[in-house]
Amino acid sequence: MPFDYLSTATLANIYIGLLGLAVLLYAILDGYDLGVGVLFPPRNEGFRDTMIASIGPYWDANETWLVLAVGLLLIAFPSAHSQILQALYLPATFMLLGLILRGVAFDFRAKVIATHKRKWDLTFKYGSLLTTLSQGYMLGIYVTGLRTDLWAQCFALLAAFGVTAAYMFIGACWLILKTEGELQRKAFQWAKRGLWVLSIGIVAVSVANLTLHSEVRELWLGTSMGFVLAAIPVACFAFLGLCGLVLARLPQAKGKGEWLPFMIALLVFFLNFLALGLSYYPYVIPGQVTILEALSDSDSLRFLLVGTAIVVPCILAYTVLVYRIFSGKAEQLTYY
C-alpha cells in the first residue's frame, strides 16, 4: 500500500487536518448561504427571489463538506464521534430539522401558488435560523469539552448567537458580491450592522474561552506560543477594521471591489478557526480526548487514506468548478 510507511501519529495529524479542512470549508461555504436565509426580509418578495437566486447554484454542494466532516470523524475518531453525538444528539436533531425545512422550502416556494409562497419563504428563513443557532450551540458545548453545567450552557448560548451573527455577516458580504441595486444597498446596511455584532461576539467568546480550560489559558498567557496566538486576534480585528472602511467607501466605487468584503470575511473566519485549532490541538474533544487516544485502527486508516486522497480533491475540484460556472451577478432561477 502507498501509505504503509505512515506512523500512527502522522495518520492522526493527517486525519485531524482533513477534518479541520472540511469543517472550515463548511462553515465558510454553507455559512454564507445560511446567513442569506436568516437575512430573508419577510415583506419584500423581490429581494427574497434574488437572494434565493444568489445561493441557488451552490447551496447543495456547500453541504457536502458537512457530510465529509461527519464521515471523517466517524472513520478516524470513532470513540470521539460516539461521545460527541451522545452529548449533542438533541441540538443535532434540531440542526437536521432546520436543514430539512430549508431543503423543502427551497423547492416548494417556487412551485406553490403565489399566495402560499411567503409561507415557504418564512419556513426557509426560520429553518436557516434554527440551523445556525443549533450549530453555534453545538460548537459551544464541544469547546467546553462536552460539559453540561450552567456555565457551559451559558457559553453555548453565547456561541449560538455569535455563530448566527457571523453567518449573517458573511451572508451580507456575499449579497454585496452577487446582487445589484436596492438589494445590494440593503446588503451594505446588513453587513455594517453585522460587523459590529460580530466584533463584540468575538471579544466575548474569546474572553469566556480563556476561563474554560486551564491548558488553553496557560498556552495563551504563560508560554511563548501566546505571542503567536495573540497576533491572530490582532490580525482579525485589523481585517474587521479594514472591512468597515471598505463598506463605508464601496457604495461610491461604481461596482469596483465588490469582492473585497466577502474575501475579508473569509479571512476573518479562517483566523478564528486557526486560533481555535491551535488552542485545542492535539485534542479531538477539548480537554478530554486527544487525537491519538481516539484514533481508529492504523491499518484501516492507511487503507482508507487511498480513497480519501481521491475523494477530497474531487470534491474540491467540483466546488471550484461550480463557483467558476456560476460566477458573476445572480440571475433569476427558473424551473421546468
N, C-alpha and C positions, 0 to 999 in steps of 0.2 A: 504493500500500500504506500502511496506517496507521502503520507503523514506519519509513518511509523516512528520516525525519529523525534517526534514532538514529545516533550516531557509533560507530566501531569500539570505542573504549574503553568507551562506555556499554553496548554489547552484551556485551562481555567481563564487565563488572561484573554485568549482569543475569543472565547465564547462570551465573556462578560463585555468585551469590546463590541462584539456583534449585537449583543442585547442592548447595550447603550446606544449604538447607532440606530437601531430600529426604534427605540423609544424616542430618541431625539427627532428623527425624521417624522415620526407620527405626531409628536407634539407640535412641530412646525407646520406640517402639511395639513393634517386634519384640524390642527388648531385654528388656522385662519378660516376654514370653511365652517367650523363650529362657531367661531366668532361672528361670521357673517349671519349665521342663523339666529344667534342671540340678538343681533342688532336689527332684525326684521322690524320695520315700522308698521304697527297694526293698521294705520289709517291711510297708507299710500300704496295702492296695488301696483302702480307703475314701478316704484322703487323696488318692491318685492320681486317683480318679474325680472328686472335687470340684475338684482342681487343673486337670484337663483341661476340666471344665465352665466354669471361670473364664476360660479363654482361647479356648474353642471358637468363639464367635461372631466373634472379632476377628482371629485369627492369620493367615488368608489375606489379609485386607485390609491388615494391617500390612506384609506382604512386598511389597505394591505399590510402596512407597517405594524399595525396593532396585532394583526393575526400572526405576523412573523415574530414579534416580540414575545407573545404568549407561547408560541411554539418553541422558541429558543429557551425560554425559562423552563418549560416542561421537560425538554430533551436534556439540557445541560445541567440544570439545577433542580431535579425533581422534588427533593425534600423541601427546598425553599418555595417552590411552586405550590406544594401542598399547604405549607404554613401560611403563605400569603393569601391564598384563596379561602382557606378556612377563616382567617381573620377578617377578610374583606368580601365575603360572599354577598352580604346584603347591599352595600354600595355598588358592587359589581353587577348585581341584578338590576339595580336602578339605572346604571350606565347602559346595560344592554337594552333595557326598556326604552331609554332615550334614543339609542341608535335605531331601534326598530321603528319608533314613532317618526324619526327623521326619514328613514327609507320609505315608509308607507306614504307619508305626507308629500314627499318629493314627487312621487309618481301620481298620486291621486289629485293633487292640486291642479294638474294640467289636463285632467280628464273628466272631472266632475262638472256639473252645471255651474254657471257663474255665481249663483247665489251661495253655493257651498264652498267656493274657492278660499274665501277668507278663513273659514274654519280650519281648513287643512294648512293654510299658511301659519296660523297660530299654533297648530299642532307641531309644525316644523320648528317654530321659534321656541316653544316650551320643551320640545324634545331635545333641542340643542342645549337649552339652559340646564335641563336635568342631567345631560351627559357631562357638561363642563363642571357643574357642581360636584357630581359623583367622582369624576376623575381627580379634582382638586382634593376632595375629602380622602380618597384612597391614597393619594400622594402624601398627605399629611400624616395619616396613620402609619404608612410604610416608613416614613422618615423617623417617626418616633420609635421604630423597632417593633411595630405592631402592638403598642401599648393600648390599654383601654381606660386608663384613669381619666379624671376630669381635665387635667392639663393637656393630655394628649388629644382629647376630644375638642378642646378649645383651639389648639394648634391646627387640628384637621379642618375645623370650620374656617379658620383664618386662611388656610391653604386653599380651601374650596372657593372662597371669594377672590383670592389672589390669582388662581389659575383662570377663573372666569374673566377677570379684568385683563389678564394677559392675552387671552384668546380674542376678546373684544378689540383690544388694541391692534393686534396683528391682522384681525379681520378688517378693521377700518383701513389699515395701510394697504391691504390687498384691494379694497374697493377704490382707493385713490389710483392705484395702478391700472385697474381694469375698467373703470367707468369714466363717464364724462358729464359735463353739465351740472344740473342741480344736485343729482345724487353724489357726484364727486365733491361738490362743495359741502354737502352734508357729511360726507365721509371725513373731510378735513376736521369738522367740528367734533365728530366722534373720536377721531384719533387724538386731538388735543386734550379732550377730557380723559380719555383712556391713558394718556401719557402720565398725567398727574396721579391717577388712581394706581397705575402700575408702579410708579416710583415709590409711593407710600407703602404699597403692598410688599415690594422687595425689601425695603428697610425693615418693616415689621416682621416679616418671615425670617430675615437674616438674624435679627436680634433674638427672636424667640428660638431660632435653631441652635444658637450657642448654649442655651440652657438645657437642651435635651440630652446630650451625650458628653461626658467629661472628656472622652478621647478627641472629639471634634473641637471642643473648647481649648484643649491643650495644643492641638495641632495649629489652630488659628492664632492663639495668643502666646504660646510658650515655646515655639520652635522656629527655626529659620525658614521653614516652609510657609510659615504665616505671612512672610513678606510677599511671597509669590501669590498666595491666596488673596491677600489684601489688595493686590493690584487688579484682581478680577472685578470686584465691585466698583473700584475707581474707574476702570475702563468702561464698565457697564453704564455708570451714571454719566460719563463723558459722552457716550453714544446717545443716551437719552436726552442730554442737553443739546447735542447736535441735531437730534430729531426734532426737538422743539423749535430750533431755529429754521430748519428745513420746512416744517409745517407752517411756520409764520410767513415765509417768503415764497413758497412754491406756488400758491394760487396766482401770483403775478408773473410766473415764469412762462406762461403760454404753452403749457404741455411739456416743457423740458424738465427732466429729472424726476418724473413721477414715480420712478422705480426706487428712488432713494429711501423713502420712509419704510417700505417693505424690507429692503435689504438691511437697514439699520435694525428693524425689528428682529430679523433673522439672527443678527449678531448678538443682540441682547438675549435672545433665547439660548443661543449657543453658550454665551458666557455664564448664564445662570446654571445651565446644565453642567458645564465644566466645573464650576465651583461645587456643585452638589456631588459630582462624581469623585473629585479629588478629596472632598471632605470625608467620604464614607468608604473609599477603597481601603482594604480589599473585602469589605463586607457585601454580601448579596442581600442580607437583611440587616440594616444598620444596628450595630452594637450587639447583634445576636449570633449570626451565622456568617462565616467567611466563605469566599468562593471555593476554596479548597475543601472545606467541610461539606459543602452542599453539592460538589461536583459529582456527576454521574460516572459510570464506568469508563475508564480512559480508552479502552479498545473500541467500545461502541462510539465514543465521540470522535475518535480518529476516522472511523468508517463514515460517520455522518458528515464529517467535515468536507468530504469529497462532494457530497450533494450540496452542502451549504456554499461551497466555493463556486458552484454553478448557479444556484438559485438566486443568491443575493445580487450578483452582478446583473442577472436577467431582470430582476425587479427594479434595480437602479436604472438600467437602460430603458425599460418600459416607462418608468416615471419621467425620465428626461425626454423621451420621445413624445409623450402626451403633452408635456408643457411646451415643447417646440411646435407641435402641430397646432395647438390652440393658443398660441401667443397672440398678443395684441389685445385690443379692447373687446369686451364681452359683446356677443351677438345674441339676438333673441333665439331661445331654444324652440325647436319645432318637433312635433310628434306626428308620426304617421301610423 
